[in-house]
Amino acid sequence: MIPLAERRCQRLKKGDPHLPAEQAQALLRELHADWSLADSGAAIQRDVRFKNYYETIAFVNALAWIAHREDHHPDLEVGYNRCTVHYSTHAVGGLSENDFICAARIDALVPAAD
């Protein structure tokens, strides 16, 4: 099976089904342990901490590049030394594989000492 971070997001249309809870849980196990289900299972989120503002914004800019490239955009909460990333697929009204693909790519951005 191809690792999540090596897959590409697929265009989804309104009305396509969201992931079943069991499949979302299985994909969640492939991500960094800091990812969790949110919004009653309709989203995933991760809080990432940094040493300073510069590192935080560098992360946000790298994340923005991934979001643009995959055409799949998270909601972000950004502070001085932290960023909370929320992924959900609005077209399907819940989680899709696209959320987990982008989350895996974001995991590759975060230093191991995080």
Jmol script that loads the backbone (N, CA, C; Angstrom):
load data "model"
ATOM      1  N   MET A   1       0.845  -1.179   0.000  1.00  0.00           N
ATOM      2  CA  MET A   1       0.000   0.000   0.000  1.00  0.00           C
ATOM      3  C   MET A   1       0.891   1.242   0.000  1.00  0.00           C
ATOM      4  N   ILE A   2       0.487   2.253  -0.727  1.00  0.00           N
ATOM      5  CA  ILE A   2       1.246   3.503  -0.819  1.00  0.00           C
ATOM      6  C   ILE A   2       1.047   4.308   0.466  1.00  0.00           C
ATOM      7  N   PRO A   3       2.149   4.753   1.095  1.00  0.00           N
ATOM      8  CA  PRO A   3       2.011   5.580   2.313  1.00  0.00           C
ATOM      9  C   PRO A   3       1.196   6.841   2.040  1.00  0.00           C
ATOM     10  N   LEU A   4       0.483   7.313   3.046  1.00  0.00           N
ATOM     11  CA  LEU A   4      -0.368   8.491   2.894  1.00  0.00           C
ATOM     12  C   LEU A   4       0.383   9.687   2.308  1.00  0.00           C
ATOM     13  N   ALA A   5       1.569   9.959   2.804  1.00  0.00           N
ATOM     14  CA  ALA A   5       2.308  11.146   2.375  1.00  0.00           C
ATOM     15  C   ALA A   5       2.725  11.087   0.906  1.00  0.00           C
ATOM     16  N   GLU A   6       2.646   9.921   0.285  1.00  0.00           N
ATOM     17  CA  GLU A   6       3.022   9.779  -1.119  1.00  0.00           C
ATOM     18  C   GLU A   6       1.811   9.770  -2.054  1.00  0.00           C
ATOM     19  N   ARG A   7       0.612   9.815  -1.489  1.00  0.00           N
ATOM     20  CA  ARG A   7      -0.601   9.827  -2.306  1.00  0.00           C
ATOM     21  C   ARG A   7      -0.945  11.263  -2.702  1.00  0.00           C
ATOM     22  N   ARG A   8      -1.838  11.405  -3.645  1.00  0.00           N
ATOM     23  CA  ARG A   8      -2.314  12.716  -4.081  1.00  0.00           C
ATOM     24  C   ARG A   8      -3.796  12.830  -3.744  1.00  0.00           C
ATOM     25  N   CYS A   9      -4.222  14.035  -3.411  1.00  0.00           N
ATOM     26  CA  CYS A   9      -5.638  14.280  -3.129  1.00  0.00           C
ATOM     27  C   CYS A   9      -6.454  14.112  -4.406  1.00  0.00           C
ATOM     28  N   GLN A  10      -7.659  13.618  -4.242  1.00  0.00           N
ATOM     29  CA  GLN A  10      -8.590  13.435  -5.348  1.00  0.00           C
ATOM     30  C   GLN A  10      -9.694  14.489  -5.258  1.00  0.00           C
ATOM     31  N   ARG A  11     -10.119  14.974  -6.401  1.00  0.00           N
ATOM     32  CA  ARG A  11     -11.217  15.944  -6.418  1.00  0.00           C
ATOM     33  C   ARG A  11     -12.506  15.225  -6.011  1.00  0.00           C
ATOM     34  N   LEU A  12     -13.177  15.780  -5.040  1.00  0.00           N
ATOM     35  CA  LEU A  12     -14.446  15.231  -4.562  1.00  0.00           C
ATOM     36  C   LEU A  12     -15.554  16.230  -4.868  1.00  0.00           C
ATOM     37  N   LYS A  13     -16.740  15.714  -5.048  1.00  0.00           N
ATOM     38  CA  LYS A  13     -17.857  16.620  -5.307  1.00  0.00           C
ATOM     39  C   LYS A  13     -18.890  16.521  -4.194  1.00  0.00           C
ATOM     40  N   LYS A  14     -19.675  17.569  -4.092  1.00  0.00           N
ATOM     41  CA  LYS A  14     -20.714  17.618  -3.069  1.00  0.00           C
ATOM     42  C   LYS A  14     -21.596  16.381  -3.202  1.00  0.00           C
ATOM     43  N   GLY A  15     -21.821  15.745  -2.072  1.00  0.00           N
ATOM     44  CA  GLY A  15     -22.649  14.550  -2.066  1.00  0.00           C
ATOM     45  C   GLY A  15     -21.868  13.249  -2.068  1.00  0.00           C
ATOM     46  N   ASP A  16     -20.559  13.313  -2.386  1.00  0.00           N
ATOM     47  CA  ASP A  16     -19.743  12.106  -2.252  1.00  0.00           C
ATOM     48  C   ASP A  16     -19.749  11.693  -0.786  1.00  0.00           C
ATOM     49  N   PRO A  17     -19.640  10.408  -0.497  1.00  0.00           N
ATOM     50  CA  PRO A  17     -19.706   9.970   0.905  1.00  0.00           C
ATOM     51  C   PRO A  17     -18.427  10.312   1.677  1.00  0.00           C
ATOM     52  N   HIS A  18     -18.607  10.613   2.951  1.00  0.00           N
ATOM     53  CA  HIS A  18     -17.452  10.797   3.830  1.00  0.00           C
ATOM     54  C   HIS A  18     -16.989   9.430   4.308  1.00  0.00           C
ATOM     55  N   LEU A  19     -15.803   9.409   4.919  1.00  0.00           N
ATOM     56  CA  LEU A  19     -15.252   8.130   5.389  1.00  0.00           C
ATOM     57  C   LEU A  19     -16.080   7.559   6.534  1.00  0.00           C
ATOM     58  N   PRO A  20     -16.279   6.262   6.541  1.00  0.00           N
ATOM     59  CA  PRO A  20     -16.891   5.627   7.713  1.00  0.00           C
ATOM     60  C   PRO A  20     -15.959   5.773   8.920  1.00  0.00           C
ATOM     61  N   ALA A  21     -16.502   5.770  10.113  1.00  0.00           N
ATOM     62  CA  ALA A  21     -15.723   5.975  11.341  1.00  0.00           C
ATOM     63  C   ALA A  21     -14.572   4.977  11.457  1.00  0.00           C
ATOM     64  N   GLU A  22     -14.798   3.723  11.087  1.00  0.00           N
ATOM     65  CA  GLU A  22     -13.752   2.703  11.209  1.00  0.00           C
ATOM     66  C   GLU A  22     -12.569   3.015  10.296  1.00  0.00           C
ATOM     67  N   GLN A  23     -12.856   3.470   9.086  1.00  0.00           N
ATOM     68  CA  GLN A  23     -11.793   3.796   8.139  1.00  0.00           C
ATOM     69  C   GLN A  23     -11.037   5.051   8.600  1.00  0.00           C
ATOM     70  N   ALA A  24     -11.751   6.018   9.145  1.00  0.00           N
ATOM     71  CA  ALA A  24     -11.105   7.226   9.680  1.00  0.00           C
ATOM     72  C   ALA A  24     -10.167   6.855  10.826  1.00  0.00           C
ATOM     73  N   GLN A  25     -10.595   5.966  11.705  1.00  0.00           N
ATOM     74  CA  GLN A  25      -9.758   5.529  12.830  1.00  0.00           C
ATOM     75  C   GLN A  25      -8.504   4.817  12.312  1.00  0.00           C
ATOM     76  N   ALA A  26      -8.652   3.993  11.296  1.00  0.00           N
ATOM     77  CA  ALA A  26      -7.501   3.276  10.738  1.00  0.00           C
ATOM     78  C   ALA A  26      -6.497   4.251  10.122  1.00  0.00           C
ATOM     79  N   LEU A  27      -6.980   5.239   9.387  1.00  0.00           N
ATOM     80  CA  LEU A  27      -6.086   6.232   8.787  1.00  0.00           C
ATOM     81  C   LEU A  27      -5.442   7.111   9.858  1.00  0.00           C
ATOM     82  N   LEU A  28      -6.173   7.404  10.911  1.00  0.00           N
ATOM     83  CA  LEU A  28      -5.630   8.212  12.011  1.00  0.00           C
ATOM     84  C   LEU A  28      -4.411   7.541  12.631  1.00  0.00           C
ATOM     85  N   ARG A  29      -4.411   6.215  12.686  1.00  0.00           N
ATOM     86  CA  ARG A  29      -3.277   5.475  13.248  1.00  0.00           C
ATOM     87  C   ARG A  29      -2.019   5.591  12.382  1.00  0.00           C
ATOM     88  N   GLU A  30      -2.170   6.005  11.126  1.00  0.00           N
ATOM     89  CA  GLU A  30      -1.022   6.179  10.238  1.00  0.00           C
ATOM     90  C   GLU A  30      -0.359   7.552  10.412  1.00  0.00           C
ATOM     91  N   LEU A  31      -0.985   8.426  11.184  1.00  0.00           N
ATOM     92  CA  LEU A  31      -0.471   9.778  11.394  1.00  0.00           C
ATOM     93  C   LEU A  31       0.285   9.889  12.709  1.00  0.00           C
ATOM     94  N   HIS A  32       0.961  11.020  12.910  1.00  0.00           N
ATOM     95  CA  HIS A  32       1.622  11.323  14.176  1.00  0.00           C
ATOM     96  C   HIS A  32       0.589  11.224  15.298  1.00  0.00           C
ATOM     97  N   ALA A  33       1.007  10.784  16.451  1.00  0.00           N
ATOM     98  CA  ALA A  33       0.096  10.552  17.581  1.00  0.00           C
ATOM     99  C   ALA A  33      -0.625  11.817  18.055  1.00  0.00           C
ATOM    100  N   ASP A  34      -0.133  12.999  17.688  1.00  0.00           N
ATOM    101  CA  ASP A  34      -0.780  14.240  18.126  1.00  0.00           C
ATOM    102  C   ASP A  34      -2.056  14.569  17.348  1.00  0.00           C
ATOM    103  N   TRP A  35      -2.322  13.884  16.253  1.00  0.00           N
ATOM    104  CA  TRP A  35      -3.579  14.098  15.530  1.00  0.00           C
ATOM    105  C   TRP A  35      -4.711  13.428  16.308  1.00  0.00           C
ATOM    106  N   SER A  36      -5.858  14.075  16.320  1.00  0.00           N
ATOM    107  CA  SER A  36      -7.024  13.498  16.995  1.00  0.00           C
ATOM    108  C   SER A  36      -8.282  13.828  16.201  1.00  0.00           C
ATOM    109  N   LEU A  37      -9.308  13.038  16.452  1.00  0.00           N
ATOM    110  CA  LEU A  37     -10.604  13.334  15.855  1.00  0.00           C
ATOM    111  C   LEU A  37     -11.204  14.529  16.571  1.00  0.00           C
ATOM    112  N   ALA A  38     -11.891  15.359  15.830  1.00  0.00           N
ATOM    113  CA  ALA A  38     -12.538  16.548  16.389  1.00  0.00           C
ATOM    114  C   ALA A  38     -13.940  16.669  15.788  1.00  0.00           C
ATOM    115  N   ASP A  39     -14.709  17.585  16.303  1.00  0.00           N
ATOM    116  CA  ASP A  39     -16.055  17.845  15.782  1.00  0.00           C
ATOM    117  C   ASP A  39     -16.870  16.561  15.638  1.00  0.00           C
ATOM    118  N   SER A  40     -16.889  15.772  16.693  1.00  0.00           N
ATOM    119  CA  SER A  40     -17.643  14.510  16.723  1.00  0.00           C
ATOM    120  C   SER A  40     -17.259  13.571  15.581  1.00  0.00           C
ATOM    121  N   GLY A  41     -15.969  13.575  15.238  1.00  0.00           N
ATOM    122  CA  GLY A  41     -15.475  12.674  14.206  1.00  0.00           C
ATOM    123  C   GLY A  41     -15.562  13.219  12.795  1.00  0.00           C
ATOM    124  N   ALA A  42     -15.993  14.474  12.626  1.00  0.00           N
ATOM    125  CA  ALA A  42     -16.115  15.064  11.293  1.00  0.00           C
ATOM    126  C   ALA A  42     -14.840  15.769  10.845  1.00  0.00           C
ATOM    127  N   ALA A  43     -13.830  15.824  11.714  1.00  0.00           N
ATOM    128  CA  ALA A  43     -12.579  16.522  11.396  1.00  0.00           C
ATOM    129  C   ALA A  43     -11.435  15.869  12.167  1.00  0.00           C
ATOM    130  N   ILE A  44     -10.211  16.214  11.747  1.00  0.00           N
ATOM    131  CA  ILE A  44      -9.024  15.851  12.520  1.00  0.00           C
ATOM    132  C   ILE A  44      -8.280  17.141  12.835  1.00  0.00           C
ATOM    133  N   GLN A  45      -7.541  17.129  13.932  1.00  0.00           N
ATOM    134  CA  GLN A  45      -6.778  18.318  14.297  1.00  0.00           C
ATOM    135  C   GLN A  45      -5.482  17.933  14.983  1.00  0.00           C
ATOM    136  N   ARG A  46      -4.525  18.857  14.878  1.00  0.00           N
ATOM    137  CA  ARG A  46      -3.241  18.688  15.547  1.00  0.00           C
ATOM    138  C   ARG A  46      -2.730  20.051  16.000  1.00  0.00           C
ATOM    139  N   ASP A  47      -2.245  20.113  17.235  1.00  0.00           N
ATOM    140  CA  ASP A  47      -1.583  21.298  17.760  1.00  0.00           C
ATOM    141  C   ASP A  47      -0.081  21.102  17.602  1.00  0.00           C
ATOM    142  N   VAL A  48       0.583  22.088  17.008  1.00  0.00           N
ATOM    143  CA  VAL A  48       2.024  22.023  16.803  1.00  0.00           C
ATOM    144  C   VAL A  48       2.646  23.233  17.498  1.00  0.00           C
ATOM    145  N   ARG A  49       3.687  22.994  18.281  1.00  0.00           N
ATOM    146  CA  ARG A  49       4.384  24.070  19.009  1.00  0.00           C
ATOM    147  C   ARG A  49       5.764  24.294  18.406  1.00  0.00           C
ATOM    148  N   PHE A  50       6.210  25.544  18.469  1.00  0.00           N
ATOM    149  CA  PHE A  50       7.497  25.944  17.921  1.00  0.00           C
ATOM    150  C   PHE A  50       8.249  26.796  18.941  1.00  0.00           C
ATOM    151  N   LYS A  51       9.522  27.062  18.661  1.00  0.00           N
ATOM    152  CA  LYS A  51      10.354  27.858  19.563  1.00  0.00           C
ATOM    153  C   LYS A  51      10.000  29.339  19.506  1.00  0.00           C
ATOM    154  N   ASN A  52       9.545  29.803  18.335  1.00  0.00           N
ATOM    155  CA  ASN A  52       9.314  31.239  18.183  1.00  0.00           C
ATOM    156  C   ASN A  52       8.359  31.508  17.026  1.00  0.00           C
ATOM    157  N   TYR A  53       8.084  32.784  16.830  1.00  0.00           N
ATOM    158  CA  TYR A  53       7.160  33.214  15.786  1.00  0.00           C
ATOM    159  C   TYR A  53       7.675  32.876  14.388  1.00  0.00           C
ATOM    160  N   TYR A  54       8.963  33.082  14.158  1.00  0.00           N
ATOM    161  CA  TYR A  54       9.547  32.814  12.848  1.00  0.00           C
ATOM    162  C   TYR A  54       9.325  31.351  12.437  1.00  0.00           C
ATOM    163  N   GLU A  55       9.594  30.411  13.333  1.00  0.00           N
ATOM    164  CA  GLU A  55       9.395  28.994  13.020  1.00  0.00           C
ATOM    165  C   GLU A  55       7.922  28.678  12.778  1.00  0.00           C
ATOM    166  N   THR A  56       7.058  29.327  13.546  1.00  0.00           N
ATOM    167  CA  THR A  56       5.614  29.118  13.371  1.00  0.00           C
ATOM    168  C   THR A  56       5.187  29.553  11.975  1.00  0.00           C
ATOM    169  N   ILE A  57       5.601  30.732  11.573  1.00  0.00           N
ATOM    170  CA  ILE A  57       5.184  31.255  10.272  1.00  0.00           C
ATOM    171  C   ILE A  57       5.848  30.485   9.125  1.00  0.00           C
ATOM    172  N   ALA A  58       7.072  30.032   9.315  1.00  0.00           N
ATOM    173  CA  ALA A  58       7.719  29.197   8.295  1.00  0.00           C
ATOM    174  C   ALA A  58       6.905  27.918   8.089  1.00  0.00           C
ATOM    175  N   PHE A  59       6.435  27.323   9.177  1.00  0.00           N
ATOM    176  CA  PHE A  59       5.586  26.133   9.103  1.00  0.00           C
ATOM    177  C   PHE A  59       4.287  26.448   8.357  1.00  0.00           C
ATOM    178  N   VAL A  60       3.652  27.556   8.711  1.00  0.00           N
ATOM    179  CA  VAL A  60       2.392  27.942   8.067  1.00  0.00           C
ATOM    180  C   VAL A  60       2.600  28.147   6.567  1.00  0.00           C
ATOM    181  N   ASN A  61       3.699  28.775   6.190  1.00  0.00           N
ATOM    182  CA  ASN A  61       3.972  28.990   4.762  1.00  0.00           C
ATOM    183  C   ASN A  61       4.200  27.664   4.031  1.00  0.00           C
ATOM    184  N   ALA A  62       4.916  26.746   4.647  1.00  0.00           N
ATOM    185  CA  ALA A  62       5.132  25.435   4.031  1.00  0.00           C
ATOM    186  C   ALA A  62       3.811  24.676   3.922  1.00  0.00           C
ATOM    187  N   LEU A  63       2.993  24.766   4.957  1.00  0.00           N
ATOM    188  CA  LEU A  63       1.677  24.131   4.949  1.00  0.00           C
ATOM    189  C   LEU A  63       0.813  24.733   3.840  1.00  0.00           C
ATOM    190  N   ALA A  64       0.893  26.043   3.661  1.00  0.00           N
ATOM    191  CA  ALA A  64       0.113  26.709   2.613  1.00  0.00           C
ATOM    192  C   ALA A  64       0.512  26.199   1.233  1.00  0.00           C
ATOM    193  N   TRP A  65       1.793  25.935   1.032  1.00  0.00           N
ATOM    194  CA  TRP A  65       2.262  25.415  -0.248  1.00  0.00           C
ATOM    195  C   TRP A  65       1.653  24.028  -0.500  1.00  0.00           C
ATOM    196  N   ILE A  66       1.648  23.186   0.531  1.00  0.00           N
ATOM    197  CA  ILE A  66       1.051  21.851   0.403  1.00  0.00           C
ATOM    198  C   ILE A  66      -0.442  21.974   0.093  1.00  0.00           C
ATOM    199  N   ALA A  67      -1.136  22.833   0.824  1.00  0.00           N
ATOM    200  CA  ALA A  67      -2.575  23.017   0.617  1.00  0.00           C
ATOM    201  C   ALA A  67      -2.869  23.484  -0.804  1.00  0.00           C
ATOM    202  N   HIS A  68      -2.064  24.412  -1.299  1.00  0.00           N
ATOM    203  CA  HIS A  68      -2.267  24.921  -2.659  1.00  0.00           C
ATOM    204  C   HIS A  68      -2.004  23.816  -3.684  1.00  0.00           C
ATOM    205  N   ARG A  69      -0.928  23.101  -3.493  1.00  0.00           N
ATOM    206  CA  ARG A  69      -0.547  22.035  -4.436  1.00  0.00           C
ATOM    207  C   ARG A  69      -1.600  20.928  -4.494  1.00  0.00           C
ATOM    208  N   GLU A  70      -2.165  20.586  -3.340  1.00  0.00           N
ATOM    209  CA  GLU A  70      -3.167  19.514  -3.286  1.00  0.00           C
ATOM    210  C   GLU A  70      -4.599  20.036  -3.466  1.00  0.00           C
ATOM    211  N   ASP A  71      -4.759  21.361  -3.495  1.00  0.00           N
ATOM    212  CA  ASP A  71      -6.083  21.986  -3.576  1.00  0.00           C
ATOM    213  C   ASP A  71      -7.002  21.465  -2.469  1.00  0.00           C
ATOM    214  N   HIS A  72      -6.415  21.384  -1.281  1.00  0.00           N
ATOM    215  CA  HIS A  72      -7.161  20.934  -0.093  1.00  0.00           C
ATOM    216  C   HIS A  72      -6.649  21.754   1.080  1.00  0.00           C
ATOM    217  N   HIS A  73      -7.514  22.591   1.633  1.00  0.00           N
ATOM    218  CA  HIS A  73      -7.082  23.640   2.554  1.00  0.00           C
ATOM    219  C   HIS A  73      -7.630  23.437   3.962  1.00  0.00           C
ATOM    220  N   PRO A  74      -6.747  23.512   4.965  1.00  0.00           N
ATOM    221  CA  PRO A  74      -7.189  23.361   6.355  1.00  0.00           C
ATOM    222  C   PRO A  74      -7.646  24.695   6.933  1.00  0.00           C
ATOM    223  N   ASP A  75      -8.288  24.627   8.070  1.00  0.00           N
ATOM    224  CA  ASP A  75      -8.510  25.804   8.907  1.00  0.00           C
ATOM    225  C   ASP A  75      -7.343  25.842   9.876  1.00  0.00           C
ATOM    226  N   LEU A  76      -6.815  27.029  10.117  1.00  0.00           N
ATOM    227  CA  LEU A  76      -5.658  27.195  10.989  1.00  0.00           C
ATOM    228  C   LEU A  76      -5.957  28.184  12.098  1.00  0.00           C
ATOM    229  N   GLU A  77      -5.389  27.915  13.257  1.00  0.00           N
ATOM    230  CA  GLU A  77      -5.342  28.872  14.361  1.00  0.00           C
ATOM    231  C   GLU A  77      -3.865  29.096  14.637  1.00  0.00           C
ATOM    232  N   VAL A  78      -3.401  30.332  14.451  1.00  0.00           N
ATOM    233  CA  VAL A  78      -1.979  30.621  14.556  1.00  0.00           C
ATOM    234  C   VAL A  78      -1.723  31.614  15.682  1.00  0.00           C
ATOM    235  N   GLY A  79      -0.718  31.299  16.505  1.00  0.00           N
ATOM    236  CA  GLY A  79      -0.272  32.186  17.567  1.00  0.00           C
ATOM    237  C   GLY A  79       1.236  32.337  17.503  1.00  0.00           C
ATOM    238  N   TYR A  80       1.801  32.993  18.477  1.00  0.00           N
ATOM    239  CA  TYR A  80       3.234  33.285  18.497  1.00  0.00           C
ATOM    240  C   TYR A  80       4.089  32.040  18.267  1.00  0.00           C
ATOM    241  N   ASN A  81       3.835  30.976  19.030  1.00  0.00           N
ATOM    242  CA  ASN A  81       4.672  29.773  18.924  1.00  0.00           C
ATOM    243  C   ASN A  81       3.841  28.495  18.779  1.00  0.00           C
ATOM    244  N   ARG A  82       2.682  28.631  18.140  1.00  0.00           N
ATOM    245  CA  ARG A  82       1.821  27.461  17.981  1.00  0.00           C
ATOM    246  C   ARG A  82       0.946  27.598  16.745  1.00  0.00           C
ATOM    247  N   CYS A  83       0.533  26.460  16.246  1.00  0.00           N
ATOM    248  CA  CYS A  83      -0.425  26.420  15.144  1.00  0.00           C
ATOM    249  C   CYS A  83      -1.307  25.192  15.354  1.00  0.00           C
ATOM    250  N   THR A  84      -2.604  25.394  15.303  1.00  0.00           N
ATOM    251  CA  THR A  84      -3.549  24.279  15.350  1.00  0.00           C
ATOM    252  C   THR A  84      -4.112  24.113  13.945  1.00  0.00           C
ATOM    253  N   VAL A  85      -4.000  22.893  13.438  1.00  0.00           N
ATOM    254  CA  VAL A  85      -4.434  22.571  12.079  1.00  0.00           C
ATOM    255  C   VAL A  85      -5.707  21.729  12.180  1.00  0.00           C
ATOM    256  N   HIS A  86      -6.739  22.132  11.449  1.00  0.00           N
ATOM    257  CA  HIS A  86      -8.017  21.407  11.406  1.00  0.00           C
ATOM    258  C   HIS A  86      -8.290  21.006   9.963  1.00  0.00           C
ATOM    259  N   TYR A  87      -8.500  19.733   9.739  1.00  0.00           N
ATOM    260  CA  TYR A  87      -8.861  19.253   8.410  1.00  0.00           C
ATOM    261  C   TYR A  87     -10.228  18.600   8.434  1.00  0.00           C
ATOM    262  N   SER A  88     -11.037  18.935   7.434  1.00  0.00           N
ATOM    263  CA  SER A  88     -12.321  18.317   7.176  1.00  0.00           C
ATOM    264  C   SER A  88     -12.621  18.591   5.707  1.00  0.00           C
ATOM    265  N   THR A  89     -13.371  17.738   5.075  1.00  0.00           N
ATOM    266  CA  THR A  89     -13.708  17.935   3.665  1.00  0.00           C
ATOM    267  C   THR A  89     -15.140  18.436   3.580  1.00  0.00           C
ATOM    268  N   HIS A  90     -15.284  19.714   3.306  1.00  0.00           N
ATOM    269  CA  HIS A  90     -16.609  20.345   3.313  1.00  0.00           C
ATOM    270  C   HIS A  90     -17.540  19.730   2.278  1.00  0.00           C
ATOM    271  N   ALA A  91     -17.012  19.343   1.113  1.00  0.00           N
ATOM    272  CA  ALA A  91     -17.853  18.791   0.047  1.00  0.00           C
ATOM    273  C   ALA A  91     -18.570  17.518   0.485  1.00  0.00           C
ATOM    274  N   VAL A  92     -17.946  16.738   1.364  1.00  0.00           N
ATOM    275  CA  VAL A  92     -18.554  15.477   1.793  1.00  0.00           C
ATOM    276  C   VAL A  92     -19.165  15.579   3.191  1.00  0.00           C
ATOM    277  N   GLY A  93     -19.019  16.711   3.833  1.00  0.00           N
ATOM    278  CA  GLY A  93     -19.608  16.903   5.155  1.00  0.00           C
ATOM    279  C   GLY A  93     -18.938  16.084   6.240  1.00  0.00           C
ATOM    280  N   GLY A  94     -17.642  15.859   6.115  1.00  0.00           N
ATOM    281  CA  GLY A  94     -16.904  15.070   7.110  1.00  0.00           C
ATOM    282  C   GLY A  94     -15.500  14.804   6.607  1.00  0.00           C
ATOM    283  N   LEU A  95     -14.967  13.675   6.999  1.00  0.00           N
ATOM    284  CA  LEU A  95     -13.592  13.337   6.639  1.00  0.00           C
ATOM    285  C   LEU A  95     -13.515  12.576   5.314  1.00  0.00           C
ATOM    286  N   SER A  96     -12.442  12.857   4.582  1.00  0.00           N
ATOM    287  CA  SER A  96     -12.119  12.097   3.370  1.00  0.00           C
ATOM    288  C   SER A  96     -10.660  11.692   3.471  1.00  0.00           C
ATOM    289  N   GLU A  97     -10.236  10.825   2.587  1.00  0.00           N
ATOM    290  CA  GLU A  97      -8.835  10.425   2.559  1.00  0.00           C
ATOM    291  C   GLU A  97      -7.934  11.645   2.325  1.00  0.00           C
ATOM    292  N   ASN A  98      -8.430  12.656   1.616  1.00  0.00           N
ATOM    293  CA  ASN A  98      -7.657  13.869   1.365  1.00  0.00           C
ATOM    294  C   ASN A  98      -7.167  14.515   2.662  1.00  0.00           C
ATOM    295  N   ASP A  99      -7.992  14.503   3.688  1.00  0.00           N
ATOM    296  CA  ASP A  99      -7.604  15.093   4.980  1.00  0.00           C
ATOM    297  C   ASP A  99      -6.389  14.375   5.552  1.00  0.00           C
ATOM    298  N   PHE A 100      -6.371  13.080   5.446  1.00  0.00           N
ATOM    299  CA  PHE A 100      -5.286  12.278   6.005  1.00  0.00           C
ATOM    300  C   PHE A 100      -4.017  12.374   5.149  1.00  0.00           C
ATOM    301  N   ILE A 101      -4.185  12.497   3.848  1.00  0.00           N
ATOM    302  CA  ILE A 101      -3.033  12.687   2.965  1.00  0.00           C
ATOM    303  C   ILE A 101      -2.318  13.980   3.323  1.00  0.00           C
ATOM    304  N   CYS A 102      -3.070  15.062   3.443  1.00  0.00           N
ATOM    305  CA  CYS A 102      -2.459  16.350   3.780  1.00  0.00           C
ATOM    306  C   CYS A 102      -1.881  16.335   5.192  1.00  0.00           C
ATOM    307  N   ALA A 103      -2.549  15.690   6.119  1.00  0.00           N
ATOM    308  CA  ALA A 103      -2.030  15.589   7.495  1.00  0.00           C
ATOM    309  C   ALA A 103      -0.687  14.858   7.495  1.00  0.00           C
ATOM    310  N   ALA A 104      -0.576  13.793   6.718  1.00  0.00           N
ATOM    311  CA  ALA A 104       0.686  13.051   6.656  1.00  0.00           C
ATOM    312  C   ALA A 104       1.796  13.914   6.069  1.00  0.00           C
ATOM    313  N   ARG A 105       1.478  14.716   5.096  1.00  0.00           N
ATOM    314  CA  ARG A 105       2.482  15.621   4.524  1.00  0.00           C
ATOM    315  C   ARG A 105       2.890  16.678   5.534  1.00  0.00           C
ATOM    316  N   ILE A 106       1.966  17.134   6.330  1.00  0.00           N
ATOM    317  CA  ILE A 106       2.275  18.112   7.376  1.00  0.00           C
ATOM    318  C   ILE A 106       3.170  17.466   8.445  1.00  0.00           C
ATOM    319  N   ASP A 107       2.904  16.220   8.764  1.00  0.00           N
ATOM    320  CA  ASP A 107       3.757  15.523   9.744  1.00  0.00           C
ATOM    321  C   ASP A 107       5.210  15.559   9.315  1.00  0.00           C
ATOM    322  N   ALA A 108       5.468  15.479   8.017  1.00  0.00           N
ATOM    323  CA  ALA A 108       6.843  15.495   7.513  1.00  0.00           C
ATOM    324  C   ALA A 108       7.508  16.862   7.692  1.00  0.00           C
ATOM    325  N   LEU A 109       6.710  17.914   7.891  1.00  0.00           N
ATOM    326  CA  LEU A 109       7.252  19.263   8.090  1.00  0.00           C
ATOM    327  C   LEU A 109       7.709  19.522   9.529  1.00  0.00           C
ATOM    328  N   VAL A 110       7.131  18.805  10.464  1.00  0.00           N
ATOM    329  CA  VAL A 110       7.354  19.094  11.887  1.00  0.00           C
ATOM    330  C   VAL A 110       8.626  18.389  12.355  1.00  0.00           C
ATOM    331  N   PRO A 111       9.531  19.139  12.986  1.00  0.00           N
ATOM    332  CA  PRO A 111      10.767  18.520  13.491  1.00  0.00           C
ATOM    333  C   PRO A 111      10.462  17.386  14.475  1.00  0.00           C
ATOM    334  N   ALA A 112      11.300  16.377  14.476  1.00  0.00           N
ATOM    335  CA  ALA A 112      11.114  15.207  15.350  1.00  0.00           C
ATOM    336  C   ALA A 112      11.098  15.577  16.819  1.00  0.00           C
ATOM    337  N   ALA A 113      11.819  16.620  17.201  1.00  0.00           N
ATOM    338  CA  ALA A 113      11.895  17.025  18.607  1.00  0.00           C
ATOM    339  C   ALA A 113      10.647  17.790  19.045  1.00  0.00           C
ATOM    340  N   ASP A 114       9.655  17.899  18.198  1.00  0.00           N
ATOM    341  CA  ASP A 114       8.404  18.610  18.430  1.00  0.00           C
ATOM    342  C   ASP A 114       7.756  18.215  19.685  1.00  0.00           C
TER     343      ASP A 114
END
end "model"
wireframe off; spacefill off
backbone 0.3
color backbone group
